Amino acid sequence: MSRKVHFAMDVTNNALLQVNPKEFYTKALLSNRSSAMFRQLLGIKESTKIASLDFGTLLTEADCDFVSNDSTLSAKTMDVCKIALNTEVCQFEIEQSFLADWMNAGSNGDFMPAAFATHFYDQLGRTVSDQLEYLTWQGDVDGETGTYLDLCNGLEKQLTYATIPTAQRIAGTNITASNVVAQMTLVYNQIPRALRNRKSEIKWFVASNVADAYRLAVATQSAEMYTTKDSPLNFLGYELTIGEGMTDSTMTLSLQSNYIFLADLVSDPSDITTINMKETTGDRKIRVISDFKVGFNYLNDAEWVTYKIPVAA
């Protein structure tokens, strides 16, 4: 004999307002950004040490006795920055927006249906991702801009104080279609000899205006490029990667493993809290709060080439 058993389940309105925090931060921190192509170190709570091994000269004249060659094992301490995510949306602004047609007419209770919640978190994640892209490169805790760029030091500032060989630290100029090839040639000529044949391991980041200038420079050599083809971002066999958050007329080149991105995605963030303020304070608002940790760093100063317009004193 069989029996049919029915279960009842009540789903509160708040259930529609929540988001999978791991999925949200994975998209926001690791997708469609420069740091998605960095060496990624996850689960970093406060700081970590990354080892770097330099064997020096290994080959010597053969002899019966063992001859020790120099090798150096060093470690660099890297920190993460603690960042809060706080935002608030007014119910009436939502209702007046173009998304209002997703809501029931006259709705005054569940004013954030599932369709809008999906859109809301997609937009929120995209904004977080965009701001972190600029923070990756232009962040400066001493910048005093009063913006998110003050939250953490980005690569441009850190590489300014790195002990990169003088010849590999190129003082740049404003890049245009007429000078971009010559300026990129300066970078190419300073690639360390040991890295020349490791093209597949190299990450050559260029600012958006550099990429645009290069496309125009290539297009002037072929009318076909103007009309039917997207000029490849490749210079003398090295693939160029656009760093959307880089300062104009800036370039960096090194092994991909030397670009470091740190984050804590194992247990933190453990939650993204969405609060319907109408149910607590009576304000017709939706508030989203969370926090996370990220950091940007680099390894092996001698393996870098940087191109940047000098900052006026």
Summary of the structure (lengths in Angstrom):
residues: 313
radius of gyration: 25.4
end to end distance: 88.3
largest distance: 92.0
contacts: 846
relative contact order: 0.21
helix: 35%
strand: 25%
